[in-house]
Structure formats: C-alpha cells, structure tokens
C-alpha cells in the first residue's frame, strides 16, 4: 500500500529520509566501514545465485546496497521502501531491470496509526498494538531472493513516535507493536533465499570512552543463520544524536 505523501510528511518519514543522508554527509566517512561490510555481505549471500526477481526491503538511499552488481546478476531488482528520494529514482532510471516500489512494508500499520490518531480525536479511545497490525505486506512480484536491509530495528520507530505524540500509547504497547512488526517481517524472509542485515543494539559512549547505556533494539529472537557476520557501525561519532555521547551500533548479518 502506497502511503500518501502528505501523511508521510506528517508522520516524519520525509524528514527522516533527508536526515539520514544529512547525517551520512556530516560524519565524513565514519559510516564507510559499515556500508562496505553490508555490501560485501550481500554479494556473498548471493554468490552463485541468479534470482529472477530480487526484493530489497528498506532500500533507502542505496548507500549500503551494491545495486549495479545486483542488477547484473538478477533478472529484476525490486526496491521496496515507504519513500524513495528523487536522487534514487534518477540513479535507477539508468537500470532498466530495477524498479522502485513505494510501499509500507509493515503491511499497512502506518496508515492504521494515522487513522487511529484521527479516530482518537473524535472518540478518545486509543488503539492497541494488535489493532494496528492487522495487515500483511505483499510484494508486487513474488521474489526468488529477499534482502532485509537495515530496516528490522526501525519498523515501529516513527509509528510509535507519532502515536505517543498524539495519544496515550504505553511503553508496553510500543514494545508489543515492535514485536508484532519484527515477527511479521522475519516471516517475509524465505530460508535459503534471504539475507538479513540489522542493528541489534545501540551503545552510548561518553567523552572518556565509557559506555553509559546499551539499548537493545530487538523484541524478537533472530533466526539462526547458515552464515553470520557481526560488526560495529559508527552511527554518530559527533554527538548530534545524543548530546554528550557518540553512538555506536552493533550489527548482525545473517544468510538464512
């Protein structure tokens, strides 16, 4: 389901998309190691595979995706995200077998949250997480291989922020929403024909190098991988994200 642009703006998705590329520019190469690890892992996972239809869930700015290589080894590459920047659309216009699909990979929860806020203004009844997660994401074309690209930990983030800004939505309900969305997302990844890259924890480190907080990002247990790699992502070495601290993310990549 494509979400109208005016709703994406109200819920913060447009600003977040721009914020990602702005942070990437500001940190001046600090993400390069993470991006290289991600691209190399994807190519390893697809070694000797030539999928007719390859789906990328959470394609974003394509910073961490070896797009041209994937286009060469695949019949067609389908990029799924809730919003595709104009620069991305321009880049893929040169690749005839790559298509960007604007879709809500949570299965409609974004619109459900938006409508729940509107309904709350009339009836003052907040929704439950289960109320919001009634749908299921369906790719435009059935894929032969699926890449989940640094999106699993973020599925509920802006939905929860929007709900908590406009209505009573408890921490327990937010955790439940995250659990439901992460569980549903993992079901989209077929064993033997998928890879998953996700940050699983966020560390806050003060100026002395001391870890002051570790935030776990997974509400579900990750599946076992036939091949697993782990690395650290220097997400914010400047202290913009959390003033006074730099933020380091722990990343896990699985070939399922």
C-alpha positions as CSV (number, residue, x, y, z in Angstrom):
1,X,0.0,0.0,0.0
2,X,1.4,3.4,-1.0
3,X,1.0,6.0,1.7
4,X,0.1,9.5,0.5
5,X,3.0,12.0,0.7
6,X,1.1,14.4,2.9
7,X,0.8,11.7,5.5
8,X,4.4,10.7,5.3
9,X,5.3,14.3,5.9
10,X,3.1,14.5,9.0
11,X,4.4,11.3,10.4
12,X,8.1,12.3,9.9
13,X,9.1,9.8,7.2
14,X,10.1,12.5,4.7
15,X,12.2,14.4,7.3
16,X,13.8,11.1,8.4
17,X,14.8,10.2,4.9
18,X,16.5,13.5,4.4
19,X,18.0,13.3,7.9
20,X,19.8,10.0,7.0
21,X,21.6,11.5,4.1
22,X,22.4,14.6,6.0
23,X,24.0,12.6,8.8
24,X,25.9,10.5,6.3
25,X,27.5,13.7,4.9
26,X,28.2,15.2,8.3
27,X,30.0,12.2,9.7
28,X,32.5,12.4,6.8
29,X,33.3,8.7,6.2
30,X,32.5,7.3,9.6
31,X,29.9,5.0,8.0
32,X,32.2,3.7,5.3
33,X,33.2,0.5,7.1
34,X,29.6,-0.4,7.9
35,X,28.5,0.3,4.3
36,X,31.4,-1.8,2.9
37,X,30.6,-4.7,5.2
38,X,27.0,-4.6,4.3
39,X,27.6,-4.5,0.5
40,X,30.2,-7.3,0.7
41,X,27.9,-9.5,2.8
42,X,25.1,-9.1,0.3
43,X,27.3,-10.2,-2.5
44,X,28.5,-13.2,-0.5
45,X,24.9,-14.2,0.2
46,X,24.0,-14.0,-3.5
47,X,27.2,-15.8,-4.7
48,X,26.3,-18.3,-7.4
49,X,22.6,-17.3,-7.3
50,X,20.8,-15.6,-10.2
51,X,17.4,-14.8,-8.9
52,X,14.7,-13.9,-11.5
53,X,13.2,-11.4,-9.0
54,X,15.2,-10.0,-6.2
55,X,13.4,-8.0,-3.5
56,X,15.2,-5.4,-1.3
57,X,13.2,-4.4,1.8
58,X,14.2,-1.0,3.1
59,X,16.3,0.2,0.1
60,X,16.6,3.8,1.3
61,X,19.3,5.9,-0.3
62,X,21.1,2.7,-1.6
63,X,24.2,3.7,0.4
64,X,24.6,0.1,1.6
65,X,23.4,-1.8,-1.5
66,X,25.6,-3.0,-4.3
67,X,22.9,-2.0,-6.8
68,X,24.7,-2.3,-10.1
69,X,26.2,-5.7,-9.2
70,X,22.7,-7.0,-8.2
71,X,21.2,-5.7,-11.4
72,X,23.8,-7.6,-13.4
73,X,23.2,-10.9,-11.5
74,X,19.4,-10.7,-11.3
75,X,16.6,-10.8,-13.8
76,X,14.9,-7.9,-12.0
77,X,15.6,-6.0,-8.8
78,X,12.6,-4.6,-6.8
79,X,13.4,-1.9,-4.3
80,X,10.7,-1.5,-1.6
81,X,10.6,1.4,0.8
82,X,7.9,3.8,2.1
83,X,9.6,6.7,0.3
84,X,12.2,6.8,-2.5
85,X,14.4,10.0,-2.7
86,X,14.4,11.8,-6.1
87,X,18.2,11.0,-6.3
88,X,17.5,7.3,-6.0
89,X,14.8,7.4,-8.8
90,X,17.3,9.2,-11.0
91,X,20.0,6.6,-10.4
92,X,17.8,3.6,-11.1
93,X,16.4,5.3,-14.3
94,X,19.7,4.1,-15.9
95,X,19.0,0.5,-15.0
96,X,16.1,-1.0,-17.0
97,X,15.7,-4.0,-14.7
98,X,15.4,-2.1,-11.4
99,X,12.1,-0.8,-10.1
100,X,11.4,1.3,-7.0
101,X,8.1,0.5,-5.3
102,X,6.7,2.9,-2.8
103,X,5.0,0.7,-0.2
104,X,4.6,0.2,3.5
105,X,6.5,-2.9,4.3
106,X,4.8,-3.1,7.8
107,X,1.7,-4.2,6.0
108,X,-0.4,-1.1,6.4
109,X,0.4,-0.2,10.0
110,X,1.5,3.3,9.1
111,X,-2.0,4.1,7.7
112,X,-3.6,2.3,10.6
113,X,-1.7,4.5,13.1
114,X,-2.6,7.7,11.2
115,X,-6.3,6.7,11.2
116,X,-6.1,5.8,14.9
117,X,-5.0,9.3,15.7
118,X,-7.8,10.8,13.7
119,X,-10.3,8.4,15.5
120,X,-8.9,9.3,18.9
121,X,-9.7,13.0,18.4
122,X,-13.3,12.0,17.9
123,X,-13.8,9.2,20.4
124,X,-10.8,9.4,22.8
125,X,-10.2,5.6,22.5
126,X,-6.5,4.8,22.0
127,X,-5.7,1.7,19.8
128,X,-3.9,-1.4,20.9
129,X,-0.8,-2.7,19.1
130,X,-2.8,-5.6,17.9
131,X,-5.5,-3.3,16.4
132,X,-2.8,-1.6,14.3
133,X,-1.2,-4.8,13.0
134,X,-4.0,-6.4,11.0
135,X,-2.4,-6.4,7.6
136,X,0.4,-8.2,5.8
137,X,2.9,-6.9,3.3
138,X,2.7,-8.5,-0.1
139,X,5.5,-7.8,-2.6
140,X,4.4,-6.6,-6.1
141,X,6.1,-9.6,-7.6
142,X,6.9,-12.9,-5.7
143,X,10.7,-12.8,-5.1
144,X,13.2,-15.6,-5.5
145,X,15.5,-13.9,-3.0
146,X,14.9,-11.3,-0.3
147,X,17.3,-8.8,1.3
148,X,16.2,-7.1,4.5
149,X,18.4,-4.1,4.6
150,X,19.0,-2.3,7.9
151,X,15.2,-1.9,8.5
152,X,14.2,-4.5,11.1
153,X,15.1,-2.4,14.1
154,X,13.3,0.7,12.6
155,X,9.9,-0.7,11.6
156,X,8.0,0.7,14.5
157,X,10.1,3.7,15.4
158,X,8.2,6.5,13.6
159,X,4.8,4.8,14.1
160,X,5.4,4.7,17.8
161,X,6.7,8.3,18.0
162,X,3.7,9.6,16.1
163,X,1.2,7.7,18.3
164,X,2.9,8.7,21.6
165,X,2.9,12.4,20.4
166,X,-0.9,12.4,19.7
167,X,-2.5,9.9,22.1
168,X,-1.8,7.7,25.2
169,X,0.3,4.8,23.9
170,X,2.1,3.0,26.7
171,X,5.7,1.6,26.7
172,X,4.2,-1.9,26.8
173,X,2.0,-1.3,23.8
174,X,5.0,0.2,21.9
175,X,7.1,-2.9,22.7
176,X,4.2,-5.1,21.6
177,X,3.9,-3.2,18.3
178,X,7.6,-3.6,17.7
179,X,7.3,-7.3,18.5
180,X,4.5,-7.8,16.0
181,X,6.2,-5.9,13.2
182,X,9.5,-7.6,13.7
183,X,7.9,-11.0,13.8
184,X,5.9,-10.4,10.7
185,X,9.0,-9.0,8.9
186,X,11.0,-12.1,9.6
187,X,8.3,-14.3,8.0
188,X,9.0,-12.5,4.8
189,X,12.5,-13.9,4.6
190,X,12.5,-17.4,3.0
191,X,15.0,-19.8,4.4
192,X,17.8,-20.5,2.0
193,X,16.9,-17.5,-0.2
194,X,17.2,-14.4,2.0
195,X,19.7,-12.4,4.0
196,X,19.1,-10.1,6.9
197,X,21.3,-7.2,8.0
198,X,20.1,-5.3,11.1
199,X,21.5,-3.3,14.0
200,X,20.6,-5.1,17.2
201,X,21.9,-2.8,19.9
202,X,22.8,0.9,20.3
203,X,25.6,1.9,22.6
204,X,26.1,5.4,24.1
205,X,29.7,6.2,24.8
206,X,30.8,9.3,26.7
207,X,33.9,11.5,26.1
208,X,36.1,9.3,28.3
209,X,35.2,6.2,26.3
210,X,32.8,4.8,28.9
211,X,29.7,3.0,27.8
212,X,26.8,4.8,29.6
213,X,23.9,3.0,28.0
214,X,23.1,0.0,25.9
215,X,19.7,-0.1,24.2
216,X,18.6,-3.4,22.8
217,X,16.7,-3.0,19.5
218,X,15.3,-6.5,19.0
219,X,12.0,-7.5,20.6
220,X,12.2,-11.0,18.9
221,X,14.8,-13.7,18.6
222,X,16.7,-13.6,15.3
223,X,16.6,-16.8,13.3
224,X,19.7,-19.0,13.0
225,X,21.9,-18.2,10.0
226,X,23.7,-20.6,7.8
227,X,26.4,-17.9,7.7
228,X,26.7,-15.0,10.2
229,X,28.9,-11.9,10.4
230,X,28.9,-9.1,13.1
231,X,30.5,-5.7,13.1
232,X,30.2,-2.2,14.7
233,X,28.7,0.8,13.0
234,X,30.0,4.3,14.0
235,X,26.5,5.7,13.7
236,X,27.1,9.1,15.3
237,X,30.7,9.9,16.3
238,X,29.9,13.6,16.6
239,X,27.4,13.5,19.5
240,X,24.5,15.0,17.5
241,X,22.1,12.1,18.0
242,X,22.6,12.0,21.8
243,X,24.4,15.2,23.1
244,X,27.5,14.5,25.1
245,X,27.8,10.9,23.7
246,X,28.8,9.3,20.5
247,X,26.6,6.4,19.3
248,X,27.8,3.0,18.2
249,X,25.5,0.3,16.7
250,X,26.1,-3.4,16.9
251,X,25.2,-5.0,13.5
252,X,24.4,-8.6,12.7
253,X,24.2,-10.0,9.2
254,X,22.6,-13.4,8.5
255,X,22.4,-15.6,5.4
256,X,19.3,-17.6,6.2
